[in-house]
Amino acid sequence: MAHAQKKWLREGRTILFADEAAVYLLPALVRTWAPKGERPVLREWWSRDHLSAAAAISEQGAFYFQSQREAFDGEDVTAFLDYLLREIPGPIGLVWDGARIHHGEKVREWLANGGAERIELAILPAYSPHLNPTEGVWSYLKEALLANITCMNLSQLEHLLSWAQTQLRCSHDIITGCFYQPDCSYVISC
């Protein structure tokens, strides 16, 4: 992958790391408080309802995001790639994990039908989420921005996720900090 990154830098490509995640209605309890002598209570209910989200980040702090109510499939991945092409001028180098939807038939067709003219893809080694700085974005989103919050339905969660992605878009230091986690620091050294 380091070879691809060096090549991409010479070519002037915008280098992005991308990943998908699920955001559930269940709250992520980080910490809470209650008046002295009273037990804290966070009301919740059991539900597997969730939103699926895709994000791509750059070392310069750029943040690209889409979410939907269904799990991502090959068509959704190509729609995300189309979104990146609309948002970013010039050639792009995209690094992501080896999930089947990232190298399946739909993505291969999309690349063959002209997508490969501007986007070149690189896949991280298997079982190495620690090499993808986007994992840091998901951790921050779930453990800081969405912690201790309970949504009643997916519409509320969509609204909250929209607010959270706006916060992340304005937090270039958080995004760039994800590249300098101990496990990711050598990924970007070219």
C-alpha positions as CSV (number, residue, x, y, z in Angstrom):
1,M,0.0,0.0,0.0
2,A,2.9,2.4,0.7
3,H,3.9,2.0,-2.9
4,A,0.4,3.0,-4.1
5,Q,0.5,6.1,-1.8
6,K,3.9,7.2,-3.1
7,K,2.6,6.8,-6.7
8,W,-0.6,8.7,-5.8
9,L,1.4,11.6,-4.3
10,R,3.5,11.8,-7.5
11,E,0.2,11.8,-9.6
12,G,-1.3,14.5,-7.4
13,R,-4.2,12.3,-6.3
14,T,-6.4,13.2,-3.3
15,I,-5.7,10.3,-0.9
16,L,-8.7,9.2,1.1
17,F,-9.4,6.4,3.6
18,A,-13.0,5.1,3.7
19,D,-15.1,2.8,5.7
20,E,-18.7,2.0,6.6
21,A,-20.3,1.6,10.0
22,A,-23.7,1.1,11.6
23,V,-25.2,3.5,14.1
24,Y,-27.9,1.8,16.3
25,L,-30.8,3.2,18.3
26,L,-29.3,1.7,21.4
27,P,-27.4,4.3,23.3
28,A,-23.7,4.1,23.9
29,L,-23.4,4.8,27.6
30,V,-20.1,6.4,28.3
31,R,-20.6,8.1,31.6
32,T,-23.4,9.8,33.4
33,W,-24.3,11.4,36.7
34,A,-27.2,11.7,39.1
35,P,-27.9,13.6,42.3
36,K,-26.1,12.2,45.3
37,G,-27.9,9.2,46.7
38,E,-29.9,8.6,43.5
39,R,-29.1,5.9,40.9
40,P,-28.8,7.2,37.4
41,V,-31.3,5.8,34.9
42,L,-31.0,5.8,31.2
43,R,-34.2,4.5,29.6
44,E,-33.8,2.4,26.5
45,W,-35.4,-0.5,24.7
46,W,-34.1,-3.3,22.7
47,S,-34.0,-2.6,18.9
48,R,-31.7,-3.6,16.1
49,D,-32.9,-0.7,14.0
50,H,-29.9,1.2,12.7
51,L,-28.5,3.5,10.1
52,S,-25.7,2.6,7.8
53,A,-23.1,5.2,7.2
54,A,-20.1,5.6,4.9
55,A,-17.3,8.1,5.4
56,A,-14.1,9.0,3.6
57,I,-11.4,11.2,5.2
58,S,-8.2,12.8,4.1
59,E,-5.1,13.7,6.0
60,Q,-5.8,17.4,5.5
61,G,-9.1,17.0,7.5
62,A,-11.6,16.6,4.7
63,F,-14.7,14.6,5.6
64,Y,-17.1,13.0,3.2
65,F,-20.2,11.3,4.5
66,Q,-23.4,9.6,3.5
67,S,-26.0,7.6,5.5
68,Q,-29.0,5.4,4.7
69,R,-31.5,3.2,6.5
70,E,-30.5,0.0,4.7
71,A,-27.2,-1.9,4.9
72,F,-24.7,-0.9,2.1
73,D,-24.5,-3.2,-0.9
74,G,-22.5,-2.9,-4.1
75,E,-24.8,-0.3,-5.7
76,D,-24.6,1.8,-2.6
77,V,-20.9,1.7,-2.6
78,T,-20.8,2.8,-6.2
79,A,-23.2,5.6,-5.4
80,F,-20.7,6.7,-2.6
81,L,-17.9,6.6,-5.2
82,D,-20.0,8.8,-7.5
83,Y,-20.5,11.2,-4.6
84,L,-16.8,11.4,-4.1
85,L,-16.2,12.1,-7.8
86,R,-18.8,14.9,-7.6
87,E,-17.2,16.4,-4.5
88,I,-13.5,16.1,-5.3
89,P,-11.9,17.5,-8.4
90,G,-9.1,15.6,-10.0
91,P,-7.8,12.1,-9.5
92,I,-8.5,10.2,-6.2
93,G,-6.7,7.4,-4.5
94,L,-9.0,5.5,-2.1
95,V,-7.9,3.1,0.6
96,W,-10.5,0.8,2.3
97,D,-10.8,-2.6,3.7
98,G,-11.4,-5.9,1.8
99,A,-15.1,-6.1,2.4
100,R,-16.8,-8.1,-0.3
101,I,-18.9,-5.0,-1.3
102,H,-15.7,-3.1,-2.1
103,H,-14.4,-5.5,-4.8
104,G,-17.7,-7.2,-5.9
105,E,-19.3,-7.3,-9.3
106,K,-21.0,-3.9,-9.0
107,V,-17.7,-2.1,-8.1
108,R,-15.8,-3.9,-10.9
109,E,-18.5,-2.9,-13.4
110,W,-18.4,0.7,-12.2
111,L,-14.6,0.8,-12.6
112,A,-14.8,-0.8,-16.1
113,N,-17.5,1.8,-17.1
114,G,-15.3,4.8,-16.5
115,G,-14.9,5.1,-12.7
116,A,-11.3,3.9,-13.0
117,E,-10.4,7.1,-15.0
118,R,-10.4,9.2,-11.8
119,I,-10.4,6.7,-8.9
120,E,-7.8,4.1,-8.1
121,L,-8.5,1.7,-5.2
122,A,-6.2,0.1,-2.7
123,I,-7.3,-2.5,-0.2
124,L,-6.0,-2.8,3.3
125,P,-4.6,-6.2,4.5
126,A,-7.2,-8.5,6.0
127,Y,-8.1,-8.1,9.7
128,S,-6.4,-4.7,10.0
129,P,-8.9,-2.1,11.0
130,H,-6.2,-0.4,13.1
131,L,-4.6,0.7,9.8
132,N,-7.7,2.6,8.7
133,P,-7.9,6.1,10.3
134,T,-11.6,6.2,9.5
135,E,-12.1,3.8,12.4
136,G,-11.0,6.7,14.7
137,V,-13.8,8.8,13.2
138,W,-16.3,6.1,14.0
139,S,-15.0,5.8,17.5
140,Y,-15.2,9.6,18.1
141,L,-18.7,9.8,16.6
142,K,-20.0,7.0,18.8
143,E,-18.1,7.6,22.0
144,A,-18.1,11.4,22.1
145,L,-20.8,12.9,19.8
146,L,-23.5,10.2,20.2
147,A,-22.7,8.9,23.7
148,N,-25.4,8.9,26.3
149,I,-28.2,9.8,23.8
150,T,-31.3,7.7,23.3
151,C,-33.3,8.2,20.1
152,M,-36.9,7.1,19.9
153,N,-36.9,6.2,16.2
154,L,-34.8,6.3,13.1
155,S,-35.9,9.8,12.1
156,Q,-34.5,11.1,15.4
157,L,-31.3,9.2,14.8
158,E,-31.0,10.6,11.3
159,H,-31.4,14.1,12.6
160,L,-28.8,13.4,15.3
161,L,-26.4,11.8,12.8
162,S,-26.8,14.8,10.5
163,W,-25.8,17.1,13.4
164,A,-22.8,14.8,14.3
165,Q,-21.5,14.8,10.7
166,T,-21.8,18.6,10.6
167,Q,-19.7,18.7,13.8
168,L,-17.1,16.4,12.3
169,R,-17.0,18.4,9.1
170,C,-16.0,21.5,11.2
171,S,-13.4,19.5,13.3
172,H,-10.4,19.2,11.0
173,D,-8.2,18.6,14.0
174,I,-10.3,15.5,15.0
175,I,-10.1,14.1,11.5
176,T,-6.3,14.7,11.1
177,G,-5.7,13.4,14.6
178,C,-7.2,10.0,13.5
179,F,-4.2,9.7,11.1
180,Y,-1.7,10.1,14.0
181,Q,-3.0,7.3,16.2
182,P,-0.1,5.0,17.1
183,D,-1.3,2.2,14.8
184,C,-1.9,4.5,11.8
185,S,1.1,6.8,11.9
186,Y,3.2,4.7,9.5
187,V,0.3,4.3,7.0
188,I,0.7,7.9,5.8
189,S,4.5,8.2,5.9
190,C,5.6,8.2,2.3
